[in-house]
C-alpha cells in the first residue's frame, strides 16, 4: 500500500511538472504524454483500492 501511494504521489508530481512546461514537445505529443500519465496514475489508484479490499478481507478473517 505504501509503495503504491508513493508511486501515485510521484505520478502526480510528474503530471504537474508536465502541465507547467511543455518543453520541446509538440501539442499532440504533450497531450499524449499527459494522457498516459493520467492513465498510469488512475491505474495505480485502482490497484491500491483492490489491494485495500484484500487487506480488509484478510483483517476481518474472511476468505474470498
GISUL-V624052 format. One record per residue. N is the residue number from 1. SS is DSSP state (H for helix, E for strand, - for the rest). D_LAST is the distance of its C-alpha to the last C-alpha in Angstrom with 2 decimals. Layout:
BEGIN
n: [N N]
ss: [SS SS]
d_last: [D_LAST D_LAST]
END
This chain:
BEGIN
n: [1 2 3 4 5 6 7 8 9 10 11 12 13 14 15 16 17 18 19 20 21 22 23 24 25 26 27 28 29 30 31 32 33 34 35 36 37 38 39 40 41 42 43 44 45 46 47 48 49 50 51 52 53 54 55 56 57 58 59 60 61 62 63 64]
ss: [- H H H H H H H H H H H H H H H H H H H - - - - - - H H H H H H H H H H H H H H H H H H H H H H H H H H H H H H H H H - - - - -]
d_last: [19.51 23.21 24.02 22.50 24.44 27.58 27.23 26.92 29.94 31.84 31.30 32.51 35.62 36.30 35.98 38.45 40.82 40.82 41.42 44.32 46.15 46.03 48.24 49.50 46.79 47.96 46.46 44.42 43.16 42.37 40.43 38.39 37.67 36.78 34.46 32.70 32.35 30.82 28.35 27.31 27.07 24.89 22.64 22.25 21.54 18.73 17.29 17.66 15.87 12.80 13.01 13.64 10.48 8.60 11.42 11.17 7.65 8.98 12.25 11.24 9.97 6.62 3.84 0.00]
END
